Amino acid sequence: MSYADALAYLETHSNYDTTGRITSPTLDRMRALMAAMGDPQLAYPVIHVTGTNGKGSTTQMITRLLMAHGLSVGCLLSTSDAADDLLCVDLGGRRLIKKIKTNCTQQQTAYS
């Protein structure tokens, strides 16, 4: 198979908007569940930041921008890997709680 043939194959098989082969999964079941629960996701505005790198700095920039516009901003920051979990709660740019869980032990620090 040539490079051009490989590109042609991928173009005809990977673009589901074109092929129309995906009928499932859809969000229909999740939407029905949320509707049955009263659509709690609509109760308050949320920005969910995910990814591999840059979540902390992105979250801080968003926090500062929203605060500059007079909004009250809270952040729940957590990381998880094989070594430990870190959970932080910030409100208005101030750290309220920092909890580090390592090997089934927990250390919690409340910031004043």
C-alpha positions in Angstrom: 0.0 0.0 0.0 1.4 3.4 -1.0 1.3 6.5 1.2 -1.5 8.0 -1.0 -3.5 4.7 -0.7 -3.1 4.8 3.1 -4.3 8.4 3.3 -7.3 7.6 1.0 -8.2 4.6 3.2 -8.0 6.6 6.4 -10.1 9.4 4.9 -12.9 7.0 4.0 -12.8 5.1 7.3 -12.0 7.6 10.1 -14.3 10.5 9.3 -17.6 9.5 10.9 -19.3 12.7 9.8 -18.7 11.4 6.2 -19.2 7.7 6.7 -22.1 8.0 9.1 -21.3 4.6 10.7 -21.5 5.8 14.3 -25.0 5.4 15.7 -23.8 4.7 19.2 -22.7 5.8 21.8 -24.8 8.8 22.1 -25.5 11.2 24.9 -29.2 10.3 25.0 -29.0 8.0 28.0 -26.9 10.5 30.0 -29.3 13.4 29.0 -32.3 11.3 30.2 -30.5 10.6 33.5 -29.6 14.2 34.1 -33.2 15.2 33.3 -34.5 12.7 35.8 -32.2 14.2 38.4 -33.5 17.7 37.6 -30.5 18.7 35.4 -28.1 19.5 38.3 -25.3 20.4 35.8 -27.3 23.6 35.0 -27.5 24.7 38.7 -24.3 26.7 38.5 -21.6 27.6 36.0 -18.5 25.4 35.9 -15.3 25.4 33.9 -13.7 21.9 33.8 -10.1 21.9 32.9 -8.5 18.6 31.9 -5.4 17.3 30.2 -1.9 16.2 30.8 0.0 19.5 31.3 -0.9 23.1 32.1 -4.0 22.6 34.2 -2.7 24.5 37.2 -1.6 27.5 35.3 -4.7 27.5 33.1 -6.9 27.3 36.2 -5.0 30.2 37.8 -5.4 32.4 34.7 -9.2 31.6 34.5 -9.5 32.3 38.2 -7.8 35.7 38.0 -9.8 36.7 34.9 -13.1 35.9 36.5 -12.2 37.6 39.8 -11.1 40.7 37.8 -14.7 40.8 36.6 -16.1 40.6 40.1 -17.0 37.0 40.3 -16.5 34.7 43.2 -14.4 31.8 42.1 -13.7 28.4 43.8 -11.3 25.7 42.6 -11.0 22.0 43.3 -7.6 20.9 42.2 -6.6 17.2 42.3 -3.9 15.0 40.9 -3.7 11.3 41.0 -0.8 9.0 40.1 0.6 5.8 41.5 2.6 7.6 44.2 0.1 9.9 45.9 -3.0 12.0 45.5 -3.1 15.8 46.1 -6.4 17.6 46.7 -6.5 21.4 47.1 -9.5 23.6 47.6 -9.1 27.3 46.7 -11.6 30.1 47.1 -11.0 33.5 45.7 -7.4 32.7 44.9 -6.8 31.6 48.5 -5.9 28.1 49.5 -8.4 26.7 52.0 -7.5 23.0 52.2 -4.5 20.9 51.1 -4.8 17.2 51.6 -2.0 14.8 50.6 -2.8 11.1 50.6 0.2 8.7 50.5 0.1 5.0 51.0 -3.3 5.0 52.8 -2.2 7.8 55.2 -3.6 11.3 55.1 -2.1 14.6 56.0 -4.5 17.6 55.9 -3.5 21.2 56.3 -6.0 24.0 56.7 -4.8 27.3 55.6 -5.9 30.4 57.5 
